Amino acid sequence: MITELRRFNTDVTVDAVVAALSEDGYAIIDRYLSADDLAARKNDLERVLRSVPTGRNDFEGFSTQRIYAFFAKTRTFDAQAIDSLVLGVAERVLGPACILSAPTGICIGPGETAQNLHRDDVVYPLPRPHPELVLNTMWALDDFTEENGATHVVPGSHRWTDSSPREGAEQVRAVAPAGSVMFFLGSVFHGGGANTTRKPRLGVIIEYCAGWLRAQENHVLGVPRDIVRELPERLQELLGYGVFPPFLGNVDGRHPKKYVEDGRRVTDGVIAG
């Protein structure tokens, strides 16, 4: 197993992260969140988790809680979704019209088993090789350790055309202190680790996809419009209130952002009162 991790300090540049993704498929930025930001985000997600069930299958994790419809339930990651470094990398990898795909809070509980290695872009049935379709950011709200489920990553596997991990392929464990963020491509093999401790391990995935693809989660339905109205304009676009040039995503020939403030419905080509 490779033990040397591809990691950086908070002064890292977009170019450096993109270069690491191109070479290894992942990059870790240590302690990107301040201590105060980390505490505030963890506290609010623990509030949300009180009403979240554990997983329904082995992939979700029978001892793991997942916060779906994420931006309908918390405001604490709005800034991270549109962070200048994050969006700089996402737009370089996926294009400037990229959107949010599946932002999810993930709390791996004690006794959870390791996830099978997989690729997140497998949901799109395109032959390999193909341009990058998905970029993930994993935000560590607890220390990620070997024992509590730090993500397994297979460096360089984003260049493979294999449909499953190669036997004996080298792996890294994305061990990182709380507050860190890991970037990884949707084409790289990875999986959540087993939690052999007595405490849960909390993280947040903010996943982006190319703007011409369908997002995994339907944010227009999942995030109420009264919440969307209060969000920064760029986050509104990331949630689906945007257009991929020239007109993918339009509503009755209009830009979808026109409907953020307008609560009326469209009927037979006109706006009904």
Summary of the structure (lengths in Angstrom):
residues: 273
radius of gyration: 18.8
end to end distance: 63.1
largest distance: 63.1
contacts: 862
relative contact order: 0.20
helix: 26%
strand: 21%
